[in-house]
Amino acid sequence: MLHTRYHDCDMPVNRTPADLDEHTLAPLADVERELERWIDDAGAGGDLSPALRDAMRYAALGSGKKLRPLLVWHVCHAAGGDPRHALPAAAAVELVHAFSLVHDDLPAMDDDDLRRGRPTLHVHAGEAMAILAGDALFSLAYDALARGYTDATTSQSLILELARGAAGMISGQVFDSLPDADERPEGLAAVERVHRNKTGALIRASCRMGAICAGNADALAPATAYGDALGLMFQAVDDLIDVEQDAEHTGKRTGKDADAGKLTYPGVVGIDETRRIIDRLATTADDAARRISPNAAALNQLTSYLAARDR
């Protein structure tokens, strides 16, 4: 599959999820139902606040790319597993992602009022409810992994993988939002430390969880390489979108990274070099996908689409 080569054209190709074929997008309905099942079952045997459950549904259902669960599903399939077996893991990683967005948008963090084209959760339901809903989503993810698998070894491996990915993501948020809390490297190394953790850690975990669900130990190394390249590429594209697009198009506030003085690829190496980096990372991701399976068409398509997205 060919990638859009940004430096060979004047503007990025405008792609939407419609460019992903039916096979690649087919798991989304199952993932949505699985998320809804776990949220509706949250607090089973106890007394869960209906308002809290509504806030959890607002944060996790019905919108967003659902990239991470798609990666769990398609890596599992490419590695020779039954992707339906990966559904609790796919839901779990999306629950952690939803938690991260809710907390990332809070006034104490990025103070965003728009997410996916609608008010962020703290604007919609209040700051206290947003904090508590984020906490509930995070804990529910591990409930899904503990109760979603009868094999204890698989369950334990998935819980450990998600815990490591979440810890990396949270550390990346510290590197990004509290840059003076730790000694940091300079230039591009500093940017990649933020992105490899804040964005990349959960994408990497998603890919590894797909291989674990397939029961294919040989797929773990190429799945890790695929996730690492895709995670950096995803964030490099996000950095470009923040510079080049407006809020009406993206459904979230743009231009905020420069305003906040945050480290980004365009800010450190410029727009043209950022596009070249995206292209190199896309090639690396595709090479790794082929090592998972010679027929990893869905993973190759996800790479191509994500390299060219504009929102």
WOGI-V990563 format. One line per field, one symbol per residue. ss: DSSP state (A for helix, B for strand, O for the rest). burial: # if it has 16 or more other C-alpha atoms within 10 Angstrom, else .. Layout:
ss = ???
burial = ???
This chain:
ss = OOOOOAAAOOOOOOBOAAAOOAAAAOAAAAAAAAAAAAAAAOOOOOOOOAAAAAAAAAAAOOOOOOAAAAAAAAAAAAOOOOAAAAAAAAAAAAAAAAAAAAAAOOOOOOOOOBBOOBBOAAAAAOAAAAAAAAAAAAAAAAAAAAAOOOOAAAAAAAAAAAAAAAAAAAAAAAAAAOOOOOOOOOAAAAAAAAAAAAOAAAAAAAAAAAAAAAOOOOAAAAAAAAAAAAAAAAAAAAAAAAAAOOAAAAOOOOOAAAAOOOOOAAAAAOAAAAAAAAAAAAAAAAAAAAAAOOOOAAAAAAAAAAAABOO
burial = ..#####....#.......#...##.##..##.###.###.#.........##.#######....#########################################.....####.#..####.#.#.##################.##....##..##.###.#############.#..........##########################...##.######################...#..#.####.#.....######..#..##.###.#############..################
